[in-house]
Amino acid sequence: MSGTLILKFHPGYQPSKLNLAMTEAVSGMAGVDVVDMYALYPHEDDLKAAEEFEVGRLCRAERLCVQFPVHWFASTPRAMAWQDLVLNRMFFLRPDEGKALRGLPLMISATAGQGRETYRPGGENLYPLEELLRPWECTANQGHFAWHPPFLAYGADDLDDTGRAEVARHFARHIAQFAAATRS
């Protein structure tokens, strides 16, 4: 078992200082494995070629955190490709394999460039970020995962070094608390 598996899906075409700070804050934690999926798989075909490995990695995890910047009000393209490749296989193509994941604790970590006030009814983005992440909650339900409240960071584009460090500390605490989650 690999403990807490954090799959980081940041495309990197605009380097994220916040996601980097968050990753650095948890990288040294015992039992936490952070995988930069865009660095590991620069092209979607690279991910497809590693299907067996990624299925195995997921099956070895005790907990899963999927981390991404909000990209057009959803997860990034590579995160969606990972869902299509790995989770479609586990839930629909080979459901007997998917049974091994039942009860797996799942948490989303999402960063938003805009402030919290834009994610509300009447705000620029119309809906709370939690609502925009509902497809992930539906995924957890479909796979019989144990859904955990997401870690959300707002205003990433406007944070200075102090603000990023504070968010990173909160993220590390959140991951430490998540590490206590066990399969239900």
N, C-alpha and C positions, 0 to 999 in steps of 0.2 A: 504494500500500500504506500501511496506517496503523500498521504496527509492532505493538505490543502493545495489544490492545483489552481493556479491563477493563469488563465489564458488571456493574454493581453492582445487586443486587436486594434492597434493604433497604426494607421497607414503611414504616418511619418512624412507625408509630403509637405506638411507644415509641422516641424518638430514641436512636440508638446512638452513644455517645461513642467506642467502639472502632472501629467501621466508619468513622466520620468521621475519626479520627486516621489510620487506614490509608490512606484516600483522600487526605487531605492530604499524607501522606508520599510518595506516588507521583505526585501531580498535576503537579508541575513537572519530572518526569523526561522527558528527550528520548525521543521515539518511543513514549510511553505516552499512550493516550487513555482516560480514565475517563468512563463514561457512567452516570449515575444513572437507571436504568430506571423507577423508581417516580416520580421527579420529572418525567421526560420523558413518561411515560405514566401519568397518575393513575388511569386506568380501563382495564380490559382491552380494551375496545372501541377505545381510543386506540391501543393496541399493534396490534390487528388492522388498523386503518386504515393503519398504517405498515409493513405486511408487506414491500412491495417495497423500501422504504428499509432495513429491518433485514436483509433478505437481501443487499442490496448492501453494507451495512456489514460484514457477516460475510465476504463474499467478498473485500473489500479488506484484511482483517486478515492479518497475518503470524503472529500468535499470539493465542490467546483465553484470557482468565482470566475465569471466572464467579465472582463474589463474592457471598456471602449469609450471613445468620445462620441457624443451624440452626433450622428451624421444624417442630415435630412430627417430628423425626428425619429431615428431608428438607430440600430447598430450599424457598424461599418460593413462594407461589402464582404470582406474576408470572414467576418464573424457569421454573416448570413451563409456564405459558402460552406463554412465549417458545419453549421446547423444542417444544411442540405446534405452534405456528405456523410457526416458521422451520425447525427441524430435520425435522419431519414432511414439510414441503414438499421440502426438499433431499434427504432420504434415500428417501422413498417416493412422493411425488406427482410430483416432477420429478427423478428420480435423475441425469439428465444434468447438471443444475445442481450437484448434490451432488458430482459428480466433481471439481469445482474446489476442494473443501475437503480432498481426500485429503492426508493427511500434516500437516494443520494442528495445530500444538502446542496442546494443551488442558490447562489447569490449573484446579483448583477452589481457591477461597479461602473457607474456612468459619469462622465464629466461633460458639462455643458459650457460652451463659451459665453453664453449670455447669463445674466443674473436670474435669481429665483423669481423675481417679480414678473419676468416675461413668461413664465410657465404657470399660468393661472387662468381661470375663466376671465375673459375680458382683457387679458394680457396679449402681448404680441404673438405668442405661440399658442394661445387659446386654451391649452390644457396643462394640468400639472405633469411634470416629467414622469411621475409614477404611472399616470394613465398611458403615456406614450410607450412605456415599457411593458404594458399588459401582454403583448405577444410572447414575451419571455416567460411571464407567469403562466400563460396558456401552455407553453412548451413544457414547463415544469409539471403542470397538471397532466398533460398528455403522456409524459414519460414516467409518471408516478415519482417524481423527485420531491424532495421536501423544500418548498419555497421559503426563502428567508428575505426579510426586507432588504431592499437594495441600499448600497452606499451611493449617495448622490453628491456631486460637487458642482457648484454653480459659479459662474463668472470667471471661468478659467482664463479667458482672454485678458482680464483686467487685474489679475493677482500679481502682486510683487513677490519678491523672494520670501518675505515674512509670511504672507498669505499662503503661498504654496507650501511652505514648511508646516504651517498649522494644519492645512488640509491633509498633508502627508501623515502627520501625527495622528489625526482623527482616523484616517484610513488604516493605519497600523493597529490602532486600538480596535477598530471594527473587525479587522481580520483576526486578531487575537481572540475576540469574542466568538467569531464565526468558527474558529478552530475547535471550540468546545462542542460544536454541533456534531451529532452522531446520526447515523442512518436510522430512520424510523421504521 
